[in-house]
Amino acid sequence: AALLVTASGDPAMREDACHAGFTDVLLKPLSADLLKDCLTRNLDAVTGRGDSALAGFVSLAEEDSCERLRRDFPQTRILLVDDEPTNREVTLMLLEDTGWPVAIATNGREAVDLIVANDYTLILMDVQMPVMDGLEATKLIRLLPKGRDVRILAMTANVFQEDRDACLNAGMDDFLAKPVNASVLYDTLLAWLRRDPAAANSAPANVVIAGDGSIAAPDKQGSVQNTRIEPEYAVFDEATMLNQFGGNRNLARKIINSAMGNIPGYLANFEQAIAPGDWKEAAAAAHKLKALTAQIGGIDLSHRFKALELQLRNGGVTEPATAVALRRDYLLLADTLQRWLSENR
C-alpha cells in the first residue's frame, strides 16, 4: 500500500492520487490519531490485522502530546517571534502547559538580536511583521554561527503555495498555519523534538528554541498547517474555536477579549487604506483580520478576509462599501461573542 502525504486540500488531488496508484491520501498537518486511523484501515485491508499490527503505536498515540513534551524534553527553550498581541497570547498560553521558558520578540530585528546573545532550541517565526519581517530575519539568522543549523518554523495566516515557497526559500524549515490549534502545535513540536536525540536531555548550543520550545529535526517531516477555512460556516463556530484551544473555555474567553480589543483598530486601518487606494496596506490589514477572526470562531468572516487579501495581493481593488459590509458583519460576530462570554463565565 502506498500513501500520499500532502498539504494540498484540492479535492482533485485524491482522485489524481487514486489514478496514480496510491491507496490513500493523508492531509497535513498529521496527528498521531489521524495517522493511526489511516494505517489501521489500510493494514487491515492488506493483512486483516491492522489493529494488532499497530498495538504499540496506539498506546503511544493515546498518551497526551503535551505531557510527553513536558516529560521528555524539559530543557527545551523557545523563541517566539510575533508582532500581533492576541496571536502571541494564544501561543504563550498553549506553551505554558509545557513548562518551557519562552523568549519573546515582536519583530525580526529583535529576534536577530536575541539569537546573537542566546541559545535556543527552536524558533517560531511570524512572517508579516513591522521593522523586519520573518523572511528577512530568517535570511540574517542563517548567516549567524548560532543560526546555521537551527530549525525555524514559520507561523502565518497565509496558506497560499507562494507563501509556503517563500518561507522555504528564505531558509525556514517548516510551516505552521494560524490560527494555532493546540493539538496540532503539540504534535508538531513533539515530531520535531523526537527526531533530535540531543533534545531529550538538553538544548544543543547551536540550536534555537522555538515558540513552543521544541527542538528542530534534521529533515522536514511533520510540516504543519492549521484547520482549513471553509466558506460555509455560520457567523460563529463555537466547536471550531474551542477545538483550537483544546476545549479550554477559560483560554477561549481570554483570547476573545484580547482579539475584540484589537480587531477594531485593524478594521480602521483597513478602511483608511482603502480610501486612498493603498492596496498593500489594505491587504496587510486583511491579513491580520483573517487570522484574528478565525481565532475566535468567525470562520465565515475570516474566509472573506482571506479572499479579499488574495484579491488585493494579486492586483485587484475593492470599494469602501466592502469595508462597511465587513464592519457590519464583525459587529454581528462581536454581539454573538458577547453573549457567549456572558454564558461562559
ROTI-826500 format. One record per residue (C-alpha): residue number from 1; residue in three letters; chain; x, y, z negated. Coordinates in pm, 1 decimal, padded with zeros to 6 digits. Example, Ala and Ser with C-alpha at 12.3 -4.5 7.8 and 13.67 -1.06 7.14 Angstrom:
# ROTI-826500
+-----+------+-------+----------+----------+----------+
:  nr : rest : kette :       c1 :       c2 :       c3 :
+-----+------+-------+----------+----------+----------+
:   1 :  ALA :     A :  01230.0 : -00450.0 : -00780.0 :
:   2 :  SER :     A :  01367.0 : -00106.0 : -00714.0 :
+-----+------+-------+----------+----------+----------+
***
This chain:
# ROTI-826500
+-----+------+-------+----------+----------+----------+
:  nr : rest : kette :       c1 :       c2 :       c3 :
+-----+------+-------+----------+----------+----------+
:   1 :  ALA :     A :  00000.0 :  00000.0 :  00000.0 :
:   2 :  ALA :     A :  00127.1 :  00347.5 :  00090.1 :
:   3 :  LEU :     A :  00002.8 :  00656.0 : -00096.4 :
:   4 :  LEU :     A :  00033.4 :  01010.0 :  00039.1 :
:   5 :  VAL :     A :  00102.5 :  01276.9 : -00225.5 :
:   6 :  THR :     A :  00025.3 :  01629.2 : -00105.5 :
:   7 :  ALA :     A : -00064.4 :  01976.7 : -00233.3 :
:   8 :  SER :     A : -00296.4 :  02034.3 :  00062.7 :
:   9 :  GLY :     A : -00667.2 :  02037.3 : -00016.9 :
:  10 :  ASP :     A : -00765.3 :  02027.8 :  00351.8 :
:  11 :  PRO :     A : -01046.5 :  01767.5 :  00391.9 :
:  12 :  ALA :     A : -00897.0 :  01671.0 :  00728.5 :
:  13 :  MET :     A : -00578.6 :  01561.9 :  00550.5 :
:  14 :  ARG :     A : -00744.2 :  01249.7 :  00408.3 :
:  15 :  GLU :     A : -00873.8 :  01145.3 :  00749.9 :
:  16 :  ASP :     A : -00535.4 :  01206.7 :  00912.4 :
:  17 :  ALA :     A : -00363.2 :  01009.1 :  00637.3 :
:  18 :  CYS :     A : -00600.5 :  00717.2 :  00690.6 :
:  19 :  HIS :     A : -00531.1 :  00716.0 :  01063.2 :
:  20 :  ALA :     A : -00156.7 :  00722.7 :  00989.7 :
:  21 :  GLY :     A : -00188.8 :  00409.4 :  00777.0 :
:  22 :  PHE :     A : -00190.7 :  00549.8 :  00422.6 :
:  23 :  THR :     A : -00402.8 :  00362.0 :  00170.9 :
:  24 :  ASP :     A : -00498.7 :  00662.5 : -00038.1 :
:  25 :  VAL :     A : -00427.6 :  01034.0 : -00087.8 :
:  26 :  LEU :     A : -00322.4 :  01190.8 : -00419.6 :
:  27 :  LEU :     A : -00355.3 :  01565.8 : -00459.8 :
:  28 :  LYS :     A : -00103.3 :  01765.5 : -00659.7 :
:  29 :  PRO :     A : -00090.3 :  01852.7 : -00942.2 :
:  30 :  LEU :     A : -00058.4 :  01493.7 : -01056.7 :
:  31 :  SER :     A : -00160.3 :  01398.9 : -01406.2 :
:  32 :  ALA :     A : -00099.2 :  01070.6 : -01585.1 :
:  33 :  ASP :     A : -00469.5 :  00981.4 : -01578.4 :
:  34 :  LEU :     A : -00510.7 :  01063.6 : -01209.0 :
:  35 :  LEU :     A : -00204.9 :  00859.6 : -01112.7 :
:  36 :  LYS :     A : -00305.8 :  00569.0 : -01334.4 :
:  37 :  ASP :     A : -00656.7 :  00552.2 : -01185.3 :
:  38 :  CYS :     A : -00520.0 :  00559.2 : -00831.9 :
:  39 :  LEU :     A : -00259.4 :  00290.9 : -00897.1 :
:  40 :  THR :     A : -00508.1 :  00069.6 : -01080.4 :
:  41 :  ARG :     A : -00757.7 :  00098.9 : -00796.8 :
:  42 :  ASN :     A : -00506.4 :  00018.8 : -00524.8 :
:  43 :  LEU :     A : -00313.5 : -00251.1 : -00708.7 :
:  44 :  ASP :     A : -00640.1 : -00423.8 : -00790.5 :
:  45 :  ALA :     A : -00731.0 : -00423.6 : -00421.6 :
:  46 :  VAL :     A : -00395.0 : -00579.5 : -00331.9 :
:  47 :  THR :     A : -00320.2 : -00813.5 : -00625.0 :
:  48 :  GLY :     A : -00651.2 : -00842.1 : -00808.6 :
:  49 :  ARG :     A : -00485.7 : -00744.8 : -01137.7 :
:  50 :  GLY :     A : -00449.7 : -00368.8 : -01129.1 :
:  51 :  ASP :     A : -00528.8 : -00317.1 : -01499.3 :
:  52 :  SER :     A : -00283.6 : -00575.4 : -01628.1 :
:  53 :  ALA :     A : -00009.6 : -00457.1 : -01391.6 :
:  54 :  LEU :     A : -00037.5 : -00108.7 : -01539.5 :
:  55 :  ALA :     A : -00076.3 : -00201.2 : -01906.1 :
:  56 :  GLY :     A :  00242.3 : -00020.3 : -02005.8 :
:  57 :  PHE :     A :  00153.7 :  00283.5 : -01801.5 :
:  58 :  VAL :     A : -00193.1 :  00303.5 : -01953.2 :
:  59 :  SER :     A : -00055.1 :  00310.7 : -02307.3 :
:  60 :  LEU :     A :  00181.2 :  00591.8 : -02204.8 :
:  61 :  ALA :     A : -00094.1 :  00790.1 : -02033.1 :
:  62 :  GLU :     A : -00318.4 :  00767.0 : -02336.8 :
:  63 :  GLU :     A : -00061.8 :  00944.6 : -02551.5 :
:  64 :  ASP :     A : -00107.4 :  01320.8 : -02563.7 :
:  65 :  SER :     A :  00143.1 :  01501.1 : -02338.8 :
:  66 :  CYS :     A :  00178.5 :  01792.0 : -02579.0 :
:  67 :  GLU :     A :  00258.7 :  01554.5 : -02864.3 :
:  68 :  ARG :     A :  00527.5 :  01385.7 : -02653.3 :
:  69 :  LEU :     A :  00678.2 :  01724.2 : -02569.2 :
:  70 :  ARG :     A :  00690.5 :  01817.0 : -02936.5 :
:  71 :  ARG :     A :  00831.3 :  01480.2 : -03043.8 :
:  72 :  ASP :     A :  01079.5 :  01401.7 : -02765.7 :
:  73 :  PHE :     A :  01208.4 :  01747.2 : -02669.9 :
:  74 :  PRO :     A :  01224.6 :  01953.4 : -02990.0 :
:  75 :  GLN :     A :  01527.5 :  02159.2 : -02881.7 :
:  76 :  THR :     A :  01364.5 :  02299.9 : -02568.9 :
:  77 :  ARG :     A :  01387.0 :  02675.9 : -02519.9 :
:  78 :  ILE :     A :  01174.0 :  02867.1 : -02270.3 :
:  79 :  LEU :     A :  01194.7 :  03194.5 : -02082.8 :
:  80 :  LEU :     A :  00851.9 :  03319.1 : -01978.3 :
:  81 :  VAL :     A :  00853.0 :  03599.1 : -01720.1 :
:  82 :  ASP :     A :  00516.4 :  03765.5 : -01652.8 :
:  83 :  ASP :     A :  00402.4 :  04127.8 : -01646.1 :
:  84 :  GLU :     A :  00030.4 :  04061.1 : -01697.9 :
:  85 :  PRO :     A : -00062.4 :  04065.1 : -02071.7 :
:  86 :  THR :     A : -00352.5 :  03820.4 : -02050.4 :
:  87 :  ASN :     A : -00158.2 :  03565.9 : -01846.3 :
:  88 :  ARG :     A :  00131.8 :  03590.7 : -02090.8 :
:  89 :  GLU :     A : -00101.2 :  03540.6 : -02384.0 :
:  90 :  VAL :     A : -00259.0 :  03232.6 : -02226.0 :
:  91 :  THR :     A :  00076.5 :  03067.1 : -02163.8 :
:  92 :  LEU :     A :  00215.4 :  03161.9 : -02505.5 :
:  93 :  MET :     A : -00087.8 :  03023.5 : -02685.9 :
:  94 :  LEU :     A : -00060.7 :  02696.6 : -02494.8 :
:  95 :  LEU :     A :  00309.9 :  02677.2 : -02576.1 :
:  96 :  GLU :     A :  00253.3 :  02738.0 : -02946.9 :
:  97 :  ASP :     A :  00147.3 :  02374.9 : -02986.6 :
:  98 :  THR :     A :  00488.0 :  02253.5 : -02865.6 :
:  99 :  GLY :     A :  00670.8 :  02439.7 : -03142.2 :
: 100 :  TRP :     A :  00930.1 :  02565.8 : -02891.9 :
: 101 :  PRO :     A :  01084.2 :  02913.6 : -02907.0 :
: 102 :  VAL :     A :  00973.0 :  03124.0 : -02610.9 :
: 103 :  ALA :     A :  01156.3 :  03433.4 : -02491.7 :
: 104 :  ILE :     A :  00955.8 :  03695.6 : -02302.4 :
: 105 :  ALA :     A :  01042.4 :  03916.0 : -02006.0 :
: 106 :  THR :     A :  00787.7 :  04142.2 : -01837.9 :
: 107 :  ASN :     A :  00970.9 :  04180.0 : -01506.5 :
: 108 :  GLY :     A :  01251.2 :  04022.3 : -01307.8 :
: 109 :  ARG :     A :  01514.8 :  04269.6 : -01420.2 :
: 110 :  GLU :     A :  01452.5 :  04187.5 : -01786.6 :
: 111 :  ALA :     A :  01470.7 :  03816.8 : -01701.5 :
: 112 :  VAL :     A :  01809.6 :  03851.6 : -01533.3 :
: 113 :  ASP :     A :  01945.1 :  04044.8 : -01832.4 :
: 114 :  LEU :     A :  01822.6 :  03778.6 : -02074.6 :
: 115 :  ILE :     A :  01976.6 :  03495.8 : -01873.3 :
: 116 :  VAL :     A :  02315.2 :  03666.8 : -01869.2 :
: 117 :  ALA :     A :  02317.3 :  03670.9 : -02250.1 :
: 118 :  ASN :     A :  02128.3 :  03349.1 : -02338.0 :
: 119 :  ASP :     A :  02092.0 :  02981.4 : -02254.0 :
: 120 :  TYR :     A :  01750.0 :  02847.7 : -02160.1 :
: 121 :  THR :     A :  01613.2 :  02506.8 : -02072.3 :
: 122 :  LEU :     A :  01372.5 :  02621.5 : -01802.6 :
: 123 :  ILE :     A :  01218.7 :  02940.9 : -01664.4 :
: 124 :  LEU :     A :  00852.0 :  03005.0 : -01588.9 :
: 125 :  MET :     A :  00860.2 :  03291.2 : -01340.1 :
: 126 :  ASP :     A :  00571.0 :  03506.8 : -01221.0 :
: 127 :  VAL :     A :  00610.6 :  03619.2 : -00860.1 :
: 128 :  GLN :     A :  00442.7 :  03959.4 : -00828.4 :
: 129 :  MET :     A :  00583.1 :  04198.9 : -01090.4 :
: 130 :  PRO :     A :  00691.2 :  04563.8 : -01109.4 :
: 131 :  VAL :     A :  01057.0 :  04677.5 : -01120.1 :
: 132 :  MET :     A :  01177.6 :  04345.2 : -00976.9 :
: 133 :  ASP :     A :  00957.3 :  04062.0 : -00852.2 :
: 134 :  GLY :     A :  01011.5 :  03695.0 : -00922.6 :
: 135 :  LEU :     A :  01160.3 :  03614.7 : -00583.1 :
: 136 :  GLU :     A :  01433.7 :  03879.1 : -00607.9 :
: 137 :  ALA :     A :  01503.8 :  03784.3 : -00969.2 :
: 138 :  THR :     A :  01543.5 :  03418.3 : -00873.2 :
: 139 :  LYS :     A :  01792.8 :  03506.5 : -00599.7 :
: 140 :  LEU :     A :  02002.3 :  03702.0 : -00852.1 :
: 141 :  ILE :     A :  01976.8 :  03428.4 : -01115.2 :
: 142 :  ARG :     A :  02114.0 :  03175.4 : -00868.1 :
: 143 :  LEU :     A :  02429.1 :  03388.3 : -00838.6 :
: 144 :  LEU :     A :  02494.7 :  03371.1 : -01213.8 :
: 145 :  PRO :     A :  02702.7 :  03089.9 : -01370.1 :
: 146 :  LYS :     A :  02414.0 :  03001.1 : -01601.9 :
: 147 :  GLY :     A :  02159.3 :  03020.5 : -01322.5 :
: 148 :  ARG :     A :  02308.4 :  02799.6 : -01053.8 :
: 149 :  ASP :     A :  02163.1 :  02472.7 : -01179.7 :
: 150 :  VAL :     A :  01876.1 :  02584.1 : -01399.7 :
: 151 :  ARG :     A :  01527.1 :  02496.1 : -01282.7 :
: 152 :  ILE :     A :  01282.8 :  02776.6 : -01213.1 :
: 153 :  LEU :     A :  00910.2 :  02714.9 : -01181.8 :
: 154 :  ALA :     A :  00701.8 :  02977.3 : -01004.8 :
: 155 :  MET :     A :  00379.3 :  03084.1 : -01176.0 :
: 156 :  THR :     A :  00145.5 :  03269.1 : -00942.3 :
: 157 :  ALA :     A : -00217.1 :  03303.6 : -00841.0 :
: 158 :  ASN :     A : -00111.8 :  03279.2 : -00476.1 :
: 159 :  VAL :     A : -00182.3 :  02936.7 : -00330.9 :
: 160 :  PHE :     A : -00112.6 :  03013.2 :  00034.5 :
: 161 :  GLN :     A :  00151.1 :  02799.7 :  00206.3 :
: 162 :  GLU :     A :  00353.3 :  03107.7 :  00296.9 :
: 163 :  ASP :     A :  00379.8 :  03194.5 : -00073.0 :
: 164 :  ARG :     A :  00496.6 :  02844.4 : -00163.5 :
: 165 :  ASP :     A :  00757.9 :  02859.4 :  00111.1 :
: 166 :  ALA :     A :  00876.6 :  03199.9 : -00011.0 :
: 167 :  CYS :     A :  00923.0 :  03062.0 : -00363.9 :
: 168 :  LEU :     A :  01126.5 :  02764.9 : -00245.5 :
: 169 :  ASN :     A :  01332.4 :  02976.9 : -00007.1 :
: 170 :  ALA :     A :  01419.1 :  03214.9 : -00292.2 :
: 171 :  GLY :     A :  01563.5 :  02925.9 : -00491.5 :
: 172 :  MET :     A :  01271.7 :  02822.1 : -00710.9 :
: 173 :  ASP :     A :  01228.7 :  02451.6 : -00777.8 :
: 174 :  ASP :     A :  00856.7 :  02409.8 : -00822.0 :
: 175 :  PHE :     A :  00520.6 :  02581.1 : -00822.5 :
: 176 :  LEU :     A :  00260.3 :  02630.5 : -01097.0 :
: 177 :  ALA :     A : -00059.1 :  02795.7 : -00981.4 :
: 178 :  LYS :     A : -00262.3 :  03030.3 : -01200.5 :
: 179 :  PRO :     A : -00491.7 :  03019.2 : -01387.3 :
: 180 :  VAL :     A : -00287.3 :  02787.4 : -01604.1 :
: 181 :  ASN :     A : -00454.8 :  02462.3 : -01707.6 :
: 182 :  ALA :     A : -00339.6 :  02320.7 : -02041.6 :
: 183 :  SER :     A : -00316.8 :  01954.6 : -01939.0 :
: 184 :  VAL :     A : -00151.4 :  02039.1 : -01606.0 :
: 185 :  LEU :     A :  00104.7 :  02257.5 : -01781.9 :
: 186 :  TYR :     A :  00191.3 :  01992.8 : -02041.8 :
: 187 :  ASP :     A :  00202.9 :  01709.3 : -01785.9 :
: 188 :  THR :     A :  00426.7 :  01912.8 : -01556.1 :
: 189 :  LEU :     A :  00670.0 :  02009.0 : -01828.6 :
: 190 :  LEU :     A :  00683.0 :  01651.7 : -01951.3 :
: 191 :  ALA :     A :  00755.7 :  01527.0 : -01599.3 :
: 192 :  TRP :     A :  01047.4 :  01767.1 : -01559.7 :
: 193 :  LEU :     A :  01194.2 :  01707.1 : -01904.6 :
: 194 :  ARG :     A :  01179.8 :  01329.8 : -01879.2 :
: 195 :  ARG :     A :  01396.5 :  01344.6 : -01566.7 :
: 196 :  ASP :     A :  01678.9 :  01514.2 : -01755.6 :
: 197 :  PRO :     A :  01837.4 :  01276.7 : -02012.8 :
: 198 :  ALA :     A :  02012.2 :  01565.0 : -02191.1 :
: 199 :  ALA :     A :  01680.7 :  01733.6 : -02263.2 :
: 200 :  ALA :     A :  01573.2 :  01475.7 : -02518.6 :
: 201 :  ASN :     A :  01832.7 :  01585.7 : -02773.0 :
: 202 :  SER :     A :  01945.0 :  01937.1 : -02693.0 :
: 203 :  ALA :     A :  01922.1 :  02221.2 : -02447.5 :
: 204 :  PRO :     A :  02214.8 :  02198.6 : -02199.3 :
: 205 :  ALA :     A :  02444.8 :  02501.2 : -02200.0 :
: 206 :  ASN :     A :  02373.7 :  02598.5 : -01841.7 :
: 207 :  VAL :     A :  02002.5 :  02519.7 : -01835.7 :
: 208 :  VAL :     A :  01741.5 :  02792.2 : -01852.7 :
: 209 :  ILE :     A :  01444.1 :  02736.8 : -02075.8 :
: 210 :  ALA :     A :  01114.9 :  02788.9 : -01901.1 :
: 211 :  GLY :     A :  00793.5 :  02945.3 : -02019.4 :
: 212 :  ASP :     A :  00675.9 :  02614.7 : -02159.1 :
: 213 :  GLY :     A :  01009.9 :  02513.5 : -02297.0 :
: 214 :  SER :     A :  01069.1 :  02217.7 : -02066.9 :
: 215 :  ILE :     A :  01397.7 :  02125.7 : -01904.4 :
: 216 :  ALA :     A :  01403.1 :  02105.1 : -01528.3 :
: 217 :  ALA :     A :  01462.7 :  01789.0 : -01332.1 :
: 218 :  PRO :     A :  01715.0 :  01707.0 : -01061.2 :
: 219 :  ASP :     A :  01450.1 :  01668.6 : -00795.9 :
: 220 :  LYS :     A :  01130.4 :  01846.1 : -00703.2 :
: 221 :  GLN :     A :  00874.7 :  01586.5 : -00805.3 :
: 222 :  GLY :     A :  00598.3 :  01696.9 : -01035.9 :
: 223 :  SER :     A :  00511.1 :  02006.0 : -00833.0 :
: 224 :  VAL :     A :  00214.3 :  02176.3 : -00992.3 :
: 225 :  GLN :     A : -00074.5 :  02386.2 : -00883.2 :
: 226 :  ASN :     A : -00390.5 :  02462.5 : -01065.6 :
: 227 :  THR :     A : -00750.7 :  02368.8 : -01013.1 :
: 228 :  ARG :     A : -00855.9 :  02471.8 : -00663.3 :
: 229 :  ILE :     A : -01101.3 :  02759.7 : -00646.9 :
: 230 :  GLU :     A : -01415.4 :  02669.1 : -00457.6 :
: 231 :  PRO :     A : -01671.5 :  02922.8 : -00335.2 :
: 232 :  GLU :     A : -01992.6 :  02762.2 : -00459.3 :
: 233 :  TYR :     A : -01984.2 :  02836.0 : -00833.2 :
: 234 :  ALA :     A : -02228.1 :  03032.5 : -01046.2 :
: 235 :  VAL :     A : -02140.4 :  03369.9 : -01199.3 :
: 236 :  PHE :     A : -01983.0 :  03199.3 : -01499.7 :
: 237 :  ASP :     A : -01845.2 :  02843.6 : -01500.4 :
: 238 :  GLU :     A : -01806.5 :  02755.5 : -01866.6 :
: 239 :  ALA :     A : -01688.0 :  02397.9 : -01804.2 :
: 240 :  THR :     A : -01401.2 :  02505.6 : -01578.5 :
: 241 :  MET :     A : -01296.8 :  02780.3 : -01816.9 :
: 242 :  LEU :     A : -01290.1 :  02552.4 : -02120.8 :
: 243 :  ASN :     A : -01104.0 :  02284.9 : -01926.5 :
: 244 :  GLN :     A : -00825.3 :  02535.7 : -01863.3 :
: 245 :  PHE :     A : -00786.4 :  02578.0 : -02239.4 :
: 246 :  GLY :     A : -00814.5 :  02211.2 : -02329.5 :
: 247 :  GLY :     A : -01161.7 :  02269.1 : -02476.2 :
: 248 :  ASN :     A : -01026.1 :  02519.2 : -02729.1 :
: 249 :  ARG :     A : -01307.2 :  02773.2 : -02779.5 :
: 250 :  ASN :     A : -01102.9 :  02988.9 : -03014.9 :
: 251 :  LEU :     A : -00837.8 :  03028.7 : -02745.9 :
: 252 :  ALA :     A : -01108.6 :  03096.5 : -02486.8 :
: 253 :  ARG :     A : -01252.3 :  03376.9 : -02699.3 :
: 254 :  LYS :     A : -00911.9 :  03543.0 : -02735.7 :
: 255 :  ILE :     A : -00840.1 :  03523.4 : -02363.8 :
: 256 :  ILE :     A : -01185.2 :  03652.5 : -02265.5 :
: 257 :  ASN :     A : -01142.4 :  03954.4 : -02490.8 :
: 258 :  SER :     A : -00793.5 :  04018.8 : -02356.3 :
: 259 :  ALA :     A : -00898.1 :  03984.1 : -01992.6 :
: 260 :  MET :     A : -01205.3 :  04203.2 : -02034.1 :
: 261 :  GLY :     A : -00978.6 :  04471.0 : -02176.4 :
: 262 :  ASN :     A : -00752.4 :  04461.9 : -01870.3 :
: 263 :  ILE :     A : -00986.7 :  04395.9 : -01577.2 :
: 264 :  PRO :     A : -01149.4 :  04743.7 : -01570.3 :
: 265 :  GLY :     A : -00807.2 :  04901.5 : -01518.8 :
: 266 :  TYR :     A : -00726.1 :  04671.5 : -01228.1 :
: 267 :  LEU :     A : -01067.4 :  04741.1 : -01076.5 :
: 268 :  ALA :     A : -00992.1 :  05113.2 : -01099.0 :
: 269 :  ASN :     A : -00656.3 :  05054.9 : -00928.8 :
: 270 :  PHE :     A : -00831.2 :  04860.7 : -00654.5 :
: 271 :  GLU :     A : -01086.1 :  05136.0 : -00595.8 :
: 272 :  GLN :     A : -00819.5 :  05407.9 : -00598.4 :
: 273 :  ALA :     A : -00610.1 :  05217.4 : -00344.0 :
: 274 :  ILE :     A : -00899.2 :  05161.6 : -00104.2 :
: 275 :  ALA :     A : -00999.0 :  05527.8 : -00087.9 :
: 276 :  PRO :     A : -00678.3 :  05644.5 :  00093.3 :
: 277 :  GLY :     A : -00630.6 :  05312.9 :  00272.5 :
: 278 :  ASP :     A : -00335.7 :  05189.5 :  00065.7 :
: 279 :  TRP :     A : -00392.4 :  04825.9 :  00155.7 :
: 280 :  LYS :     A : -00071.4 :  04699.0 : -00004.4 :
: 281 :  GLU :     A : -00174.2 :  04833.8 : -00344.8 :
: 282 :  ALA :     A : -00530.6 :  04713.2 : -00291.0 :
: 283 :  ALA :     A : -00402.0 :  04360.9 : -00219.6 :
: 284 :  ALA :     A : -00184.0 :  04374.0 : -00532.6 :
: 285 :  ALA :     A : -00484.7 :  04472.4 : -00746.5 :
: 286 :  ALA :     A : -00696.7 :  04199.5 : -00583.6 :
: 287 :  HIS :     A : -00422.1 :  03951.5 : -00669.6 :
: 288 :  LYS :     A : -00438.9 :  04040.8 : -01040.2 :
: 289 :  LEU :     A : -00819.3 :  04035.8 : -01040.8 :
: 290 :  LYS :     A : -00824.6 :  03697.4 : -00866.8 :
: 291 :  ALA :     A : -00617.8 :  03540.5 : -01144.6 :
: 292 :  LEU :     A : -00792.9 :  03706.2 : -01438.9 :
: 293 :  THR :     A : -01148.0 :  03636.0 : -01325.8 :
: 294 :  ALA :     A : -01061.4 :  03270.5 : -01262.7 :
: 295 :  GLN :     A : -00903.7 :  03251.4 : -01608.1 :
: 296 :  ILE :     A : -01231.2 :  03348.5 : -01776.9 :
: 297 :  GLY :     A : -01466.1 :  03136.6 : -01569.6 :
: 298 :  GLY :     A : -01560.8 :  03387.5 : -01298.4 :
: 299 :  ILE :     A : -01481.2 :  03134.0 : -01027.8 :
: 300 :  ASP :     A : -01702.6 :  03274.7 : -00754.3 :
: 301 :  LEU :     A : -01575.6 :  03628.5 : -00812.6 :
: 302 :  SER :     A : -01216.6 :  03502.1 : -00815.9 :
: 303 :  HIS :     A : -01276.9 :  03328.5 : -00484.2 :
: 304 :  ARG :     A : -01394.7 :  03656.7 : -00333.9 :
: 305 :  PHE :     A : -01087.7 :  03843.1 : -00459.7 :
: 306 :  LYS :     A : -00873.4 :  03564.6 : -00314.7 :
: 307 :  ALA :     A : -01034.8 :  03601.1 :  00027.9 :
: 308 :  LEU :     A : -01003.5 :  03978.8 :  00010.2 :
: 309 :  GLU :     A : -00635.3 :  03960.1 : -00083.8 :
: 310 :  LEU :     A : -00566.1 :  03732.2 :  00212.0 :
: 311 :  GLN :     A : -00757.8 :  03967.3 :  00441.7 :
: 312 :  LEU :     A : -00560.6 :  04271.2 :  00325.7 :
: 313 :  ARG :     A : -00227.4 :  04094.6 :  00339.6 :
: 314 :  ASN :     A : -00294.2 :  03992.3 :  00698.2 :
: 315 :  GLY :     A : -00353.6 :  04346.4 :  00815.4 :
: 316 :  GLY :     A : -00725.6 :  04367.7 :  00752.8 :
: 317 :  VAL :     A : -00908.6 :  04658.2 :  00590.4 :
: 318 :  THR :     A : -01211.0 :  04695.7 :  00368.2 :
: 319 :  GLU :     A : -01464.5 :  04962.1 :  00275.5 :
: 320 :  PRO :     A : -01530.2 :  05144.5 : -00053.0 :
: 321 :  ALA :     A : -01866.0 :  04966.0 : -00062.8 :
: 322 :  THR :     A : -01675.8 :  04642.1 : -00118.9 :
: 323 :  ALA :     A : -01526.2 :  04778.9 : -00439.5 :
: 324 :  VAL :     A : -01869.9 :  04891.9 : -00555.8 :
: 325 :  ALA :     A : -02014.7 :  04544.5 : -00499.2 :
: 326 :  LEU :     A : -01723.6 :  04375.2 : -00676.1 :
: 327 :  ARG :     A : -01751.9 :  04604.9 : -00977.0 :
: 328 :  ARG :     A : -02124.3 :  04535.3 : -00994.5 :
: 329 :  ASP :     A : -02063.6 :  04159.8 : -00989.6 :
: 330 :  TYR :     A : -01791.4 :  04188.6 : -01252.1 :
: 331 :  LEU :     A : -02037.5 :  04368.9 : -01478.5 :
: 332 :  LEU :     A : -02272.4 :  04072.5 : -01437.7 :
: 333 :  LEU :     A : -01989.1 :  03838.7 : -01535.5 :
: 334 :  ALA :     A : -01893.9 :  04062.3 : -01829.3 :
: 335 :  ASP :     A : -02253.9 :  04064.9 : -01954.0 :
: 336 :  THR :     A : -02264.5 :  03685.2 : -01938.7 :
: 337 :  LEU :     A : -01932.6 :  03660.6 : -02121.4 :
: 338 :  GLN :     A : -02050.7 :  03895.0 : -02394.9 :
: 339 :  ARG :     A : -02346.6 :  03665.8 : -02455.7 :
: 340 :  TRP :     A : -02113.4 :  03364.9 : -02457.5 :
: 341 :  LEU :     A : -01889.1 :  03534.3 : -02712.9 :
: 342 :  SER :     A : -02184.8 :  03611.0 : -02940.9 :
: 343 :  GLU :     A : -02296.4 :  03246.6 : -02922.3 :
: 344 :  ASN :     A : -01949.2 :  03104.7 : -02984.1 :
: 345 :  ARG :     A : -01820.8 :  03293.9 : -03284.1 :
+-----+------+-------+----------+----------+----------+
***
